[in-house]
Amino acid sequence: MNTLLVILYVLVCLFLVMVVLLQQGKGADLSGAFGGGGTQTAFGPRSGTTLMHKLTTGSFVLFIVLSMALAILQGRRQRSVMEGVKLHKAKPAAAKTAPAAPAQPVPVKKAPAQKAAQPAPANRSAAPSQGSK
């Protein structure tokens, strides 16, 4: 739909340019720009509507309608530039390489045996008392 409107829009643009360029001038050369026209009306003498004038008006109206339709259709579209692109998630680098050889077991050092706990001294009198100073 949108492509058809754009093609029609371009054709109307070309036709409008052609029709405007083919129209005949009013006959007021350089003297008409400085008020040298021979009539008392503001826009020159009134003449009958020609076929070229009707074609120009029709193509101008069609140009404006197509411009507005394309602007409205483009404004409603909310697509992303990346919409059609399939995103592939990258696999981790470890998955691509060959598995590593199993590591050699590290020898475990045995902790030194703890000495057996010695019984507390039986003579409490040898220990200084805290309350006597």
C-alpha positions as CSV (number, residue, x, y, z in Angstrom):
1,M,0.0,0.0,0.0
2,N,2.7,2.4,1.0
3,T,4.8,1.6,-2.0
4,L,1.9,2.2,-4.3
5,L,1.3,5.6,-2.7
6,V,4.9,6.6,-3.1
7,I,4.9,5.6,-6.8
8,L,1.7,7.5,-7.4
9,Y,3.1,10.5,-5.5
10,V,6.3,10.6,-7.7
11,L,4.1,10.4,-10.9
12,V,1.9,13.3,-9.7
13,C,5.0,15.3,-8.9
14,L,6.4,14.8,-12.4
15,F,3.1,15.6,-14.0
16,L,2.7,18.8,-11.9
17,V,6.1,20.0,-12.9
18,M,5.4,19.3,-16.5
19,V,2.0,21.1,-16.5
20,V,3.4,24.2,-14.7
21,L,6.3,24.5,-17.2
22,L,4.0,24.1,-20.2
23,Q,1.7,26.9,-19.2
24,Q,1.8,30.1,-21.1
25,G,2.8,33.3,-19.4
26,K,0.4,36.2,-18.9
27,G,2.4,38.3,-21.4
28,A,3.5,40.8,-18.8
29,D,7.3,41.0,-19.4
30,L,9.6,43.0,-17.2
31,S,7.2,46.0,-17.3
32,G,4.5,43.9,-15.5
33,A,6.8,43.5,-12.5
34,F,6.9,47.3,-11.9
35,G,3.1,48.0,-12.4
36,G,3.2,48.5,-16.1
37,G,0.1,46.4,-16.7
38,G,-2.6,48.1,-18.8
39,T,-5.6,47.0,-16.7
40,Q,-7.1,48.4,-13.6
41,T,-7.7,45.1,-11.9
42,A,-5.3,43.8,-9.2
43,F,-4.4,40.5,-10.8
44,G,-4.7,41.3,-14.5
45,P,-7.6,40.7,-16.8
46,R,-9.9,37.8,-16.1
47,S,-9.6,35.0,-18.6
48,G,-11.4,31.8,-19.1
49,T,-10.2,28.7,-17.4
50,T,-8.1,26.6,-19.7
51,L,-7.4,22.9,-19.7
52,M,-3.9,23.5,-18.5
53,H,-5.2,25.5,-15.5
54,K,-7.6,22.7,-14.6
55,L,-4.9,20.1,-14.9
56,T,-2.6,22.2,-12.7
57,T,-5.2,22.6,-10.0
58,G,-6.2,18.9,-10.0
59,S,-2.6,17.7,-9.8
60,F,-1.9,20.2,-7.0
61,V,-4.8,19.0,-5.0
62,L,-3.8,15.3,-5.6
63,F,-0.2,16.2,-4.6
64,I,-1.4,17.7,-1.3
65,V,-3.7,14.8,-0.5
66,L,-1.0,12.2,-1.2
67,S,1.6,14.2,0.8
68,M,-0.7,14.2,3.9
69,A,-1.6,10.5,3.4
70,L,2.1,9.5,3.3
71,A,2.9,11.6,6.3
72,I,0.1,10.0,8.3
73,L,1.1,6.5,7.3
74,Q,4.8,7.1,8.1
75,G,3.8,8.6,11.5
76,R,1.9,5.5,12.5
77,R,4.6,3.1,11.7
78,Q,6.7,2.1,14.8
79,R,9.1,-0.4,13.3
80,S,12.6,-0.8,14.2
81,V,15.5,-0.8,11.8
82,M,16.6,-4.2,13.3
83,E,13.2,-5.8,13.0
84,G,14.1,-8.2,10.2
85,V,17.5,-9.1,11.5
86,K,17.8,-12.3,13.4
87,L,20.1,-11.9,16.4
88,H,22.3,-14.9,17.2
89,K,23.5,-15.1,20.8
90,A,27.2,-15.6,21.0
91,K,28.2,-18.9,22.6
92,P,30.8,-18.6,25.4
93,A,34.4,-19.1,24.3
94,A,34.9,-22.1,26.6
95,A,32.3,-24.0,24.7
96,K,34.1,-23.6,21.4
97,T,37.5,-24.9,22.7
98,A,38.4,-28.5,23.5
99,P,38.0,-29.6,27.1
100,A,41.1,-29.3,29.2
101,A,42.9,-32.4,30.4
102,P,42.1,-33.3,34.0
103,A,44.4,-31.8,36.5
104,Q,46.8,-33.9,38.6
105,P,45.6,-34.2,42.2
106,V,47.5,-32.0,44.6
107,P,49.1,-34.0,47.5
108,V,47.5,-33.1,50.8
109,K,49.9,-32.4,53.6
110,K,48.9,-33.9,56.8
111,A,48.5,-31.5,59.7
112,P,50.9,-32.3,62.6
113,A,49.4,-34.3,65.3
114,Q,48.4,-32.2,68.3
115,K,49.9,-33.0,71.6
116,A,47.7,-34.4,74.2
117,A,46.3,-31.8,76.6
118,Q,48.2,-31.7,79.9
119,P,46.2,-31.7,83.1
120,A,46.0,-28.4,84.9
121,P,48.3,-28.0,87.9
122,A,46.9,-29.3,91.1
123,N,48.5,-26.7,93.3
124,R,46.4,-23.7,93.1
125,S,48.2,-21.8,95.8
126,A,51.1,-21.3,93.4
127,A,49.0,-19.2,91.2
128,P,48.8,-15.6,92.2
129,S,45.4,-14.5,93.3
130,Q,43.8,-11.6,91.7
131,G,42.2,-10.1,94.8
132,S,45.3,-9.7,97.0
133,K,47.4,-6.7,96.3
